[in-house]
Amino acid sequence: MKKELSGLVRHLIFGHFTVKAIRRAFAKSLLEQPLQLDRAERTAVMRSIAWKAGEIMVSDQMRVIDPPSRGHLEWSAWILAAYQVLRPRFDTDEKTIEYLGDISLRGFNTRLMRLGVRLVLRACRGNLGRVKRVLGSMLTQFGASFDWDMLEQDAEVDMQISRCFYVDFFRAHDLPLLTTVLCRLDSLWFDRIDARRYGLRFDYDRYETMSRGAPQCVFPIVAVTVDESK
């Protein structure tokens, strides 16, 4: 019973709640620049995206191997469907992807999300061992469609992801760059790692993602001394 409940919660987190957040942001953004649709057009676009997302869910059902992966599929299918519906309204693939990334970031950049990130960072202040445990616990919730490792050495923890549901999904649909729409959400937490406040620093110079062609995703978090953080 506990296992089933845990699976349901993870499915809802990665699927229902994420898609709901993005849908809400889309519903508002479609009325604004650069598209400026009227309300009737917006309704038609949102319905078209929902329809296509449902079709993609059916065609890619084989990707569901556990409850979290069903949530990952719901989210990815909605992003792919939004791309397919909106692409004719933009000059290039890149502009469409940039638009989708901006809206997704807006949908998740909420007061509650920012509070959660602050609480986690405060709990991990200057403690790499705790950083490793917390991030490891969070990644475990992503389920069997992700392979990852947490490497701690010297004054640094590297979160490394070697298999990612989202990368595999968008590559299979010949749109690997569309994965960056989801990758942009990483900034919601690593942009808030303030060395002076938390004794930690995100090493942007060594940050890399598979969506940008790297062999694996690497998120380097470095402990800093008092002098370095001033």
ZIFENBEL-V159294 format. One record per pair of residues at least 24 apart in sequence whose ideal C-beta (glycine too) atoms are under 10 Angstrom apart, sorted by the first residue. I is the first residue (numbers start at 1). J is the second residue. D is the distance in Angstrom with one decimal. If there is no record, write none. Layout:
# ZIFENBEL-V159294
i->I j->J d->D
i->I j->J d->D
This chain:
# ZIFENBEL-V159294
i->3 j->67 d->9.4
i->4 j->67 d->8.6
i->6 j->67 d->7.8
i->6 j->68 d->9.8
i->6 j->141 d->8.8
i->7 j->66 d->7.0
i->7 j->67 d->3.3
i->7 j->68 d->7.7
i->7 j->70 d->8.9
i->7 j->71 d->9.8
i->7 j->143 d->8.8
i->8 j->67 d->6.5
i->8 j->71 d->10.0
i->9 j->67 d->8.3
i->9 j->68 d->9.7
i->9 j->71 d->9.8
i->9 j->141 d->8.9
i->10 j->66 d->8.3
i->10 j->67 d->5.2
i->10 j->68 d->4.4
i->10 j->69 d->9.4
i->10 j->70 d->9.0
i->10 j->71 d->6.5
i->10 j->72 d->9.8
i->10 j->140 d->9.8
i->10 j->141 d->5.6
i->10 j->142 d->8.3
i->10 j->143 d->6.7
i->11 j->64 d->9.5
i->11 j->66 d->8.9
i->11 j->67 d->4.1
i->11 j->68 d->6.5
i->11 j->69 d->8.7
i->11 j->70 d->5.1
i->11 j->71 d->4.6
i->11 j->72 d->9.3
i->11 j->73 d->9.9
i->11 j->74 d->8.3
i->11 j->143 d->9.3
i->12 j->67 d->8.9
i->12 j->70 d->9.9
i->12 j->71 d->6.9
i->12 j->74 d->9.8
i->13 j->67 d->9.7
i->13 j->68 d->8.1
i->13 j->71 d->6.4
i->13 j->141 d->7.4
i->13 j->142 d->9.9
i->14 j->67 d->8.6
i->14 j->68 d->5.4
i->14 j->69 d->8.3
i->14 j->70 d->8.0
i->14 j->71 d->2.8
i->14 j->72 d->5.3
i->14 j->73 d->8.9
i->14 j->74 d->7.5
i->14 j->75 d->6.2
i->14 j->76 d->9.7
i->14 j->141 d->8.3
i->14 j->142 d->7.6
i->14 j->143 d->8.2
i->14 j->165 d->9.1
i->15 j->57 d->9.8
i->15 j->67 d->9.0
i->15 j->68 d->8.6
i->15 j->69 d->9.6
i->15 j->70 d->6.2
i->15 j->71 d->3.2
i->15 j->72 d->7.4
i->15 j->73 d->7.4
i->15 j->74 d->3.6
i->15 j->75 d->6.1
i->15 j->76 d->9.7
i->15 j->77 d->9.4
i->15 j->78 d->9.2
i->16 j->71 d->7.3
i->16 j->74 d->7.1
i->16 j->75 d->9.3
i->17 j->71 d->8.6
i->17 j->75 d->9.5
i->18 j->71 d->7.3
i->18 j->72 d->9.1
i->18 j->74 d->7.7
i->18 j->75 d->4.7
i->18 j->76 d->9.9
i->18 j->78 d->8.5
i->18 j->79 d->9.8
i->18 j->104 d->9.0
i->18 j->107 d->8.5
i->18 j->108 d->7.8
i->18 j->182 d->9.3
i->18 j->185 d->9.2
i->19 j->50 d->9.5
i->19 j->53 d->8.1
i->19 j->71 d->8.8
i->19 j->74 d->5.6
i->19 j->75 d->5.8
i->19 j->76 d->9.9
i->19 j->77 d->8.7
i->19 j->78 d->5.0
i->19 j->79 d->9.1
i->19 j->107 d->9.6
i->20 j->78 d->9.9
i->20 j->107 d->8.8
i->21 j->75 d->9.7
i->21 j->104 d->8.4
i->21 j->106 d->9.3
i->21 j->107 d->4.3
i->21 j->108 d->5.7
i->21 j->109 d->9.7
i->21 j->110 d->7.6
i->21 j->113 d->8.9
i->22 j->49 d->9.9
i->22 j->75 d->7.7
i->22 j->78 d->6.4
i->22 j->79 d->7.5
i->22 j->82 d->8.0
i->22 j->100 d->8.9
i->22 j->103 d->7.0
i->22 j->104 d->5.6
i->22 j->105 d->10.0
i->22 j->106 d->9.1
i->22 j->107 d->4.7
i->22 j->108 d->7.9
i->22 j->181 d->9.4
i->23 j->49 d->8.4
i->23 j->50 d->8.4
i->23 j->53 d->10.0
i->23 j->78 d->7.5
i->23 j->82 d->9.4
i->23 j->103 d->10.0
i->23 j->107 d->8.0
i->24 j->103 d->9.9
i->24 j->106 d->9.3
i->24 j->107 d->6.1
i->24 j->110 d->9.8
i->25 j->102 d->9.1
i->25 j->103 d->4.9
i->25 j->104 d->7.0
i->25 j->105 d->8.5
i->25 j->106 d->4.7
i->25 j->107 d->3.2
i->25 j->108 d->8.1
i->25 j->109 d->9.2
i->25 j->110 d->9.9
i->26 j->78 d->9.2
i->26 j->82 d->6.9
i->26 j->86 d->9.3
i->26 j->100 d->8.9
i->26 j->103 d->5.6
i->26 j->104 d->8.9
i->26 j->106 d->9.3
i->26 j->107 d->7.6
i->27 j->103 d->9.9
i->27 j->107 d->9.9
i->28 j->103 d->8.7
i->28 j->106 d->8.2
i->28 j->107 d->9.1
i->29 j->99 d->8.2
i->29 j->100 d->9.9
i->29 j->102 d->7.8
i->29 j->103 d->4.8
i->29 j->106 d->6.9
i->29 j->107 d->8.9
i->30 j->86 d->8.8
i->30 j->103 d->8.7
i->32 j->103 d->10.0
i->34 j->89 d->8.5
i->34 j->90 d->8.2
i->34 j->95 d->8.7
i->34 j->99 d->7.3
i->35 j->86 d->7.8
i->35 j->89 d->6.2
i->35 j->90 d->9.0
i->35 j->99 d->8.2
i->37 j->89 d->9.1
i->44 j->85 d->9.5
i->45 j->82 d->8.8
i->45 j->85 d->6.0
i->45 j->86 d->7.4
i->45 j->89 d->9.0
i->46 j->82 d->9.4
i->46 j->85 d->9.0
i->47 j->85 d->9.7
i->48 j->81 d->7.9
i->48 j->82 d->9.4
i->48 j->84 d->8.8
i->48 j->85 d->5.0
i->48 j->86 d->9.6
i->49 j->77 d->9.8
i->49 j->78 d->6.8
i->49 j->79 d->9.5
i->49 j->80 d->9.6
i->49 j->81 d->4.7
i->49 j->82 d->5.0
i->49 j->83 d->9.3
i->49 j->84 d->8.3
i->49 j->85 d->5.1
i->49 j->86 d->8.2
i->50 j->78 d->8.0
i->50 j->81 d->7.5
i->50 j->82 d->9.8
i->50 j->85 d->9.8
i->51 j->81 d->7.8
i->51 j->85 d->9.1
i->52 j->77 d->8.1
i->52 j->78 d->8.9
i->52 j->80 d->7.8
i->52 j->81 d->3.6
i->52 j->82 d->8.4
i->52 j->83 d->9.5
i->52 j->84 d->5.8
i->52 j->85 d->6.4
i->53 j->77 d->4.5
i->53 j->78 d->4.6
i->53 j->79 d->8.6
i->53 j->80 d->7.6
i->53 j->81 d->4.0
i->53 j->82 d->8.0
i->53 j->84 d->9.5
i->53 j->85 d->9.6
i->54 j->78 d->9.6
i->54 j->81 d->8.3
i->55 j->81 d->7.9
i->55 j->84 d->10.0
i->56 j->80 d->5.8
i->56 j->81 d->6.0
i->56 j->84 d->8.8
i->56 j->169 d->9.3
i->56 j->173 d->8.3
i->57 j->81 d->9.3
i->59 j->173 d->9.8
i->60 j->169 d->7.1
i->60 j->172 d->7.8
i->60 j->173 d->8.5
i->63 j->145 d->7.3
i->63 j->165 d->7.2
i->63 j->168 d->7.8
i->63 j->169 d->6.7
i->63 j->172 d->8.5
i->64 j->145 d->8.9
i->65 j->143 d->7.8
i->65 j->144 d->5.5
i->65 j->145 d->6.2
i->65 j->165 d->9.4
i->66 j->142 d->9.8
i->66 j->143 d->4.6
i->66 j->144 d->5.0
i->66 j->145 d->7.3
i->67 j->143 d->7.0
i->67 j->144 d->9.9
i->68 j->140 d->9.6
i->68 j->141 d->6.6
i->68 j->142 d->5.7
i->68 j->143 d->3.2
i->68 j->144 d->7.8
i->68 j->145 d->7.1
i->68 j->146 d->8.4
i->68 j->165 d->8.4
i->69 j->142 d->8.8
i->69 j->143 d->5.6
i->69 j->144 d->6.9
i->69 j->145 d->4.4
i->69 j->146 d->9.0
i->69 j->165 d->6.1
i->69 j->169 d->9.9
i->70 j->143 d->9.2
i->70 j->145 d->9.9
i->71 j->142 d->9.4
i->71 j->143 d->8.5
i->71 j->165 d->9.5
i->72 j->142 d->7.7
i->72 j->143 d->7.7
i->72 j->145 d->6.3
i->72 j->146 d->8.7
i->72 j->164 d->9.2
i->72 j->165 d->4.3
i->72 j->166 d->6.7
i->72 j->168 d->9.7
i->72 j->169 d->7.6
i->72 j->182 d->9.5
i->73 j->145 d->9.1
i->73 j->165 d->7.8
i->73 j->166 d->9.9
i->73 j->169 d->7.4
i->75 j->104 d->9.6
i->75 j->165 d->9.3
i->75 j->166 d->8.1
i->75 j->169 d->9.5
i->75 j->182 d->7.6
i->76 j->165 d->7.3
i->76 j->166 d->5.8
i->76 j->168 d->9.5
i->76 j->169 d->4.6
i->76 j->170 d->7.1
i->76 j->173 d->8.9
i->76 j->178 d->8.8
i->76 j->179 d->8.8
i->76 j->181 d->9.5
i->76 j->182 d->7.8
i->77 j->169 d->8.4
i->77 j->173 d->9.9
i->78 j->104 d->10.0
i->79 j->103 d->10.0
i->79 j->104 d->7.4
i->79 j->166 d->8.7
i->79 j->169 d->9.3
i->79 j->170 d->8.3
i->79 j->175 d->9.6
i->79 j->178 d->6.6
i->79 j->179 d->9.1
i->79 j->181 d->5.5
i->79 j->182 d->7.1
i->80 j->169 d->7.8
i->80 j->170 d->7.2
i->80 j->173 d->6.0
i->80 j->175 d->7.1
i->80 j->178 d->6.7
i->80 j->181 d->9.6
i->82 j->178 d->9.7
i->82 j->181 d->8.9
i->83 j->170 d->9.4
i->83 j->173 d->9.2
i->83 j->175 d->6.9
i->83 j->178 d->5.9
i->83 j->181 d->8.2
i->84 j->173 d->9.4
i->84 j->175 d->9.4
i->87 j->175 d->9.9
i->93 j->175 d->7.9
i->93 j->177 d->7.1
i->93 j->178 d->8.5
i->94 j->177 d->7.6
i->94 j->180 d->9.9
i->96 j->178 d->8.9
i->96 j->181 d->9.8
i->97 j->175 d->8.5
i->97 j->177 d->5.9
i->97 j->178 d->5.9
i->97 j->179 d->9.5
i->97 j->180 d->6.4
i->97 j->181 d->6.2
i->97 j->184 d->9.8
i->98 j->180 d->9.0
i->98 j->181 d->9.0
i->98 j->184 d->9.5
i->99 j->181 d->9.4
i->100 j->178 d->7.6
i->100 j->180 d->9.2
i->100 j->181 d->4.7
i->100 j->182 d->9.7
i->100 j->184 d->9.3
i->101 j->178 d->9.4
i->101 j->180 d->6.4
i->101 j->181 d->4.6
i->101 j->182 d->8.6
i->101 j->183 d->8.5
i->101 j->184 d->4.6
i->101 j->185 d->8.8
i->102 j->181 d->9.3
i->102 j->184 d->8.3
i->103 j->181 d->8.7
i->104 j->181 d->5.5
i->104 j->182 d->7.2
i->104 j->184 d->6.7
i->104 j->185 d->6.5
i->105 j->181 d->8.9
i->105 j->184 d->5.5
i->105 j->185 d->6.5
i->105 j->187 d->7.4
i->105 j->188 d->7.4
i->107 j->185 d->9.2
i->108 j->184 d->9.4
i->108 j->185 d->5.6
i->108 j->188 d->6.1
i->109 j->185 d->8.8
i->109 j->187 d->9.1
i->109 j->188 d->6.1
i->110 j->188 d->9.4
i->113 j->185 d->9.4
i->113 j->188 d->6.2
i->113 j->189 d->8.9
i->114 j->188 d->7.7
i->114 j->189 d->9.5
i->114 j->192 d->7.4
i->116 j->188 d->9.6
i->116 j->189 d->9.1
i->117 j->188 d->6.6
i->117 j->189 d->4.9
i->117 j->190 d->9.5
i->117 j->191 d->9.4
i->117 j->192 d->5.4
i->117 j->193 d->9.1
i->118 j->189 d->9.8
i->118 j->192 d->7.0
i->118 j->194 d->9.7
i->118 j->197 d->9.1
i->118 j->198 d->9.3
i->120 j->189 d->7.8
i->120 j->192 d->9.6
i->120 j->198 d->9.8
i->121 j->189 d->7.9
i->121 j->192 d->6.6
i->121 j->193 d->6.4
i->121 j->194 d->7.9
i->121 j->197 d->7.7
i->121 j->198 d->4.9
i->121 j->199 d->9.8
i->121 j->200 d->7.3
i->122 j->197 d->8.3
i->122 j->198 d->7.1
i->123 j->198 d->9.7
i->124 j->157 d->9.7
i->124 j->193 d->9.4
i->124 j->198 d->7.0
i->124 j->199 d->9.0
i->124 j->200 d->6.9
i->124 j->221 d->8.9
i->125 j->197 d->7.8
i->125 j->198 d->4.9
i->125 j->199 d->5.5
i->125 j->200 d->7.4
i->126 j->195 d->9.9
i->126 j->198 d->7.0
i->126 j->199 d->3.2
i->126 j->200 d->6.8
i->126 j->223 d->6.2
i->126 j->224 d->8.3
i->126 j->225 d->9.5
i->126 j->226 d->9.4
i->126 j->229 d->9.2
i->127 j->198 d->9.6
i->127 j->199 d->8.1
i->127 j->200 d->8.7
i->127 j->223 d->8.1
i->128 j->152 d->6.1
i->128 j->153 d->9.7
i->128 j->154 d->9.4
i->128 j->155 d->7.0
i->128 j->156 d->7.3
i->128 j->157 d->5.0
i->128 j->199 d->9.5
i->128 j->200 d->7.9
i->128 j->221 d->7.4
i->128 j->222 d->8.6
i->128 j->223 d->5.2
i->129 j->157 d->8.5
i->130 j->157 d->9.8
i->131 j->156 d->9.8
i->131 j->157 d->5.1
i->131 j->159 d->8.8
i->131 j->193 d->9.7
i->131 j->198 d->9.6
i->131 j->200 d->6.9
i->131 j->221 d->5.8
i->131 j->223 d->8.4
i->132 j->157 d->5.0
i->132 j->158 d->9.6
i->132 j->159 d->8.5
i->132 j->221 d->9.0
i->133 j->157 d->9.9
i->135 j->159 d->5.3
i->135 j->189 d->9.7
i->135 j->219 d->8.1
i->135 j->221 d->8.1
i->138 j->189 d->9.9
i->145 j->169 d->9.1
i->146 j->217 d->10.0
i->147 j->216 d->9.1
i->148 j->216 d->9.2
i->148 j->217 d->8.6
i->149 j->216 d->9.1
i->150 j->219 d->9.8
i->151 j->218 d->9.4
i->151 j->220 d->9.5
i->152 j->221 d->9.8
i->154 j->222 d->8.9
i->154 j->223 d->8.9
i->155 j->200 d->9.9
i->155 j->201 d->9.8
i->155 j->221 d->9.9
i->155 j->222 d->6.1
i->155 j->223 d->4.4
i->155 j->224 d->7.8
i->155 j->225 d->8.5
i->155 j->228 d->9.9
i->156 j->200 d->10.0
i->156 j->201 d->9.5
i->156 j->203 d->7.7
i->156 j->206 d->9.4
i->156 j->220 d->6.1
i->156 j->221 d->6.8
i->156 j->222 d->4.8
i->156 j->223 d->7.1
i->157 j->200 d->9.0
i->157 j->219 d->8.7
i->157 j->220 d->7.7
i->157 j->221 d->5.0
i->157 j->222 d->8.1
i->157 j->223 d->8.3
i->158 j->203 d->9.0
i->158 j->206 d->8.2
i->158 j->218 d->5.8
i->158 j->219 d->7.0
i->158 j->220 d->5.1
i->158 j->221 d->7.6
i->158 j->222 d->9.6
i->159 j->217 d->8.0
i->159 j->218 d->7.4
i->159 j->219 d->4.1
i->159 j->220 d->8.0
i->159 j->221 d->7.3
i->160 j->208 d->9.9
i->160 j->216 d->5.6
i->160 j->217 d->6.8
i->160 j->218 d->5.5
i->160 j->219 d->7.7
i->160 j->220 d->9.4
i->161 j->209 d->8.5
i->161 j->210 d->7.5
i->161 j->216 d->6.2
i->161 j->217 d->4.1
i->161 j->218 d->8.1
i->161 j->219 d->8.1
i->162 j->210 d->8.4
i->162 j->215 d->7.9
i->162 j->216 d->4.6
i->162 j->217 d->8.0
i->163 j->210 d->8.9
i->163 j->216 d->8.7
i->163 j->217 d->9.8
i->164 j->209 d->8.8
i->164 j->210 d->6.1
i->164 j->211 d->8.3
i->164 j->216 d->9.0
i->164 j->217 d->6.8
i->166 j->210 d->9.1
i->166 j->211 d->7.8
i->167 j->209 d->8.5
i->167 j->210 d->4.8
i->167 j->211 d->6.2
i->167 j->216 d->9.9
i->167 j->217 d->8.4
i->168 j->210 d->9.4
i->170 j->211 d->7.8
i->171 j->210 d->9.0
i->171 j->211 d->9.4
i->176 j->210 d->8.4
i->176 j->211 d->6.6
i->176 j->212 d->9.2
i->176 j->213 d->8.4
i->177 j->211 d->6.9
i->177 j->212 d->8.4
i->177 j->213 d->9.6
i->178 j->211 d->8.4
i->179 j->209 d->7.9
i->179 j->210 d->7.5
i->179 j->211 d->3.7
i->179 j->212 d->8.8
i->180 j->209 d->7.7
i->180 j->211 d->4.8
i->180 j->212 d->7.0
i->181 j->211 d->8.9
i->182 j->209 d->9.9
i->182 j->211 d->7.9
i->183 j->209 d->5.2
i->183 j->210 d->8.8
i->183 j->211 d->5.0
i->183 j->212 d->7.9
i->183 j->217 d->8.1
i->184 j->211 d->9.6
i->186 j->217 d->8.8
i->186 j->219 d->7.3
i->189 j->219 d->9.3
i->190 j->219 d->6.8
i->190 j->220 d->9.6
i->190 j->221 d->8.0
i->193 j->221 d->6.9
i->193 j->222 d->9.4
i->194 j->229 d->8.5
i->195 j->222 d->8.7
i->195 j->223 d->9.3
i->195 j->224 d->4.8
i->195 j->225 d->9.6
i->195 j->226 d->9.9
i->195 j->228 d->6.9
i->195 j->229 d->4.0
i->195 j->230 d->8.7
i->196 j->224 d->8.8
i->196 j->226 d->9.3
i->196 j->228 d->9.7
i->196 j->229 d->4.8
i->196 j->230 d->6.9
i->197 j->229 d->8.4
i->198 j->223 d->9.6
i->198 j->224 d->9.1
i->198 j->229 d->8.6
i->199 j->223 d->6.3
i->199 j->224 d->5.9
i->199 j->225 d->8.3
i->199 j->226 d->8.0
i->199 j->228 d->9.3
i->199 j->229 d->6.2
i->200 j->224 d->6.8
i->200 j->229 d->8.8
i->201 j->228 d->7.8
i->201 j->229 d->7.6
